[in-house]
Amino acid sequence: MKNIKYILSLFLLLVLASCEEVVDVDLDTATPRLVVEASIDWERGTSGRLQTIKLSKTRGYYDTQVPVVEGATVFITNSAGNNYNFDEEPGTGNYICNYFQPAIGETYVLTIISEGQTYTATEKMYAAPLITRTAQTNEGGFLGEDIEMRFYWDDFPDEDNYYLTRIDAAVIPFPDYDTSDDEFFQGNEMFEVFFDEDLKQGDVINIKLYGISQQYHDYMNVLLEAAGGGGGPFSAVPVAARGNVINANNNANYALGYFRVCQVGALDYTVQ
């Protein structure tokens, strides 16, 4: 009897599946906007000379290819008037500079000229603290059953600071991002927590700690909230969040994305 019920259920499922009809919804496609991925990150212990900016355009819902922007003029100017030109890598949307000079406290202006439109953005470079220590417990997580890591750093005193952390590990499909500030930790030790039920001994966790501006901190909060609290695919913009890139010719034709400049500290930790 159980076999008969199983066969009838399977038959009904197949009949219903065969009756499905694929319906393509005719969606309105908005005018494509410029998308700017301009993360100028200076990792501690490196010169920071090699930097890449990626330009693309928004796409329709059913489009599978990301349209890259070619033929743009891209450069960054510092407060002394020095220009750092980014040369195009044909067919990729990548624009590369191999002589950038990062400096803590310096203010930089990004200029992009594309299709007769001029886009600009301004950002200041902030320092990133050193990750001073780590702590592991095997009784972490919400139920006290997971491997949990804490990464600590000392906040810079006598100033307001904002941070972004990025954690990469083989057990998570995308990087895990989080923002923090020192409103209640001025000049004191701060930390970031990471745990996952699939973490095991021998796994390597990479953590990056960025010193960021308040404006970028607030921008990332919008994106992370829209992504459900997790990092998600970082290059994808889940909502039309306004970044700091403005169109000098037509304010309504603003670009998506953000121009950030920041120092970053990195640490690899092997789970014990």
N, C-alpha and C positions, 0 to 999 in steps of 0.2 A: 504493500500500500504506500509505503514511504517512497519507493522507487517511482510509482505512478504519479504521485504528487510532484516529485522532482522533475519528471519528464514533462508534465503538463505546465509546470512553472517555467521551465526552460523554453518550451514551445511558445508560450505567451510572450516571453521576453523577446524572442526572435521576431515574432509577428509585430510587436510594438516597435522594435528597432527598425524593421523594414519599412514602417510607415513614416519614419522621420523624414522631414524635408529640410534641407539646408536653406536658410533664408539669409541673404546678404542685406543688411540694413544700409540704406543709402544715407550716409552721414555727411554732414557739411564739413568741408575741410577749410580750416582757417588759413589766412595768409601766412606762409612760412616765416618764421623768425630766426634770427641768428642765435645760435647757442654757443656760448663761450666757456671752455674749460681751461681756465688760466690759473693753475695752482703752482705758484712759484715757491717751492719748498727748499729750504736750506738745511740739509741734514748735518747735524753736528759731526765734526771730523772730516768733512768734505769741503771742497772749494765752492760748491754751489754754482759753478760756472755754466754747467749744462742744464738748460731749461727748455721745456716744450709747452706750447699752447696749442690746443686743438679747437678748430672751428667747424661747426656743422650747422644744419638747419633742422627745425622741427619738421615732422613728417605726418602724413595722414595715418589714420588708425590701421588701415589694411596694408600700408606700405611696409615692406620687409627690409629695405635698404635705408641706411642713414645717409642722407645727402651731405657730402662734405663740401666745404667752402674752399674754392681755389682762387688764386689770383689776388688775394688780399694783401694789403700792406700792414705789417704788424711790428710795433716797436714799444719799448718801455723807456721812460725818461725818469731820471732821479732828480733830486732837488738841486743838484749842481748843473743840470742841463745836459748831462751825458745820456746819449741814446744807446739802447741795446736793441739791435735789429734782429728780428726773427725771420729766418729764411724758410721758404716753403719746401716741404718734402712732397713732390708731385703725387697727386692721386690719393693722398692720405688725410688731408685736412690738418696735418701737423705742421707747425711752424716752430723752428728750432733756433736757439741762440746758444753758442758755446763759449761766450765770454762775459756772461752776466756777472755782476759784482754785488752780492748781497751784503747788507749792513744793518745791524740792529738799530732801530730808531729812525731809519731812513724812510722817506715817503716816496712812493713810486706812482707814476701815471702811465696807464696802459692806453695805447691808441690803436684802433683797428679801422682801416679804411677798406670798405667792401661794397661793391655795386653802387658807388656814388654816395654812400652813407658813411659818416664818421662816428665811431663809437669810442667813448672814453670811460675810464674808471680809475679811481684813486684809492690807494691802500697803504698803510704803514706796516713795516715789519716789526714784529714783536719777538722777544726771546722766549725760548722754551727751557724750562728747568730740566735738570738731570733727573732721571729715574734713579733714586738712591737705594732702594731695596725692594725685595719681593717677599711674599709670604704665601705659603701653600697649606691648605687644609683638605683632608679627604672626607670631611663631614660638612661640606658646604651646600650651597643651593637652597632652594625653598624648603626642601624636606630633610636637609642635613645628610643627603646621600651622595652628593656629587663632589668631584674634585673642584675646588674653588681657589682662584688666584687673586692676590691683591698686589698692585703695583703702586709704589709710594714715591712722592716727590715733595720738595719743600717749596711752598709758595713764596714768590718775591714779596718782601714786606713793603709797606708804605706806598702801595699803588694798587689800583684795581686791575685784576688779571682775569683773563678768559682763556679756556683751554678746550682743545678738541683731542680726543683719544681715538685711535684706530687699532683694532685688534684683529689679527689674521691667525687662523688655525685651520688645520685640515678637516676638523669636525664641523665647521660652519661653511655654508655654501658661498656666503658673501662676507666681506669685512664687517665687523661690528663697530659702529661709531657711537660716541657719546660726547656731550658737551658738559662743561662745568665752569663755575666761577668761584672766586674766593670771598664772596660776600660774608660768609660766616667762618672763614678760615684764614683771614688776613695774616700773612707771615707765618702760618703754621703748616704742619704736614697735611698733605692731601693724598687721596688714593683713588684708584679705579678698581672695580671688581669684575672678574670674569669667571663664569662657571658654565659647564655643559655636561649633560648626563653621559655623553660619549667620550669625554676626555679620559685618557689613560696614560699610564707611565710611558715615558719615551716620546710623547707628543711634544711638538715644538710650538710655542705661542710667540708670535711677534707682536709687540706693542709699540705704537708710535704716539708720542706726546707733542702736540703742536701748541705754540703760543699764538693766539689769534686775537683779532680785534673784537670789540663788543658787537659791531654791526655784523660781522661774519658769524659770531656766536648766535645771534638772533636769527639770522638767515638759516643756519643749519638746524636750529630748533624747529623751524617751520617744516623743513624737508623731512626731518626725522619723525615728527608728529604725523605727517602725511603718510609716511612709510610704515606706520604702525609701531613706532618706537624702536625699530631695528634699523640697521644701516641700509639693507637692500642693495640693489645694484647701484653703486655710488654714481656712475656716470649718467644714470637715467634721472630725469627731473620728474617726480611724481605729481607735482602741481606747478602751475604757472607762477612760481614764486618770483618776485622781483628781486634781483640781485643788485649789484652796484654798477652795472654797465649801462650807461645811458647813451641815447642817440642824440648827437649834437645838432642834427638836421631836423629831426622829427621826434619829439619826446614820446609820442604815442607808439612809434615803431621801435620800442625798446628791445634790447636783447635779453635772452635768458642766460642763466649761469652767473658766475661770480669770479672776480679777480682778487685772489688772495696772495699775500706774501708773508711768509712766516718761517721761523726756525722750527726744526723738529728734532727731537731726540728719539732714538730707537733702541730697543732691547729685545733679544731673543732669550726665551726661557724654556728649558726642557723640563717637562713634568716629571717629578720624582716618584 
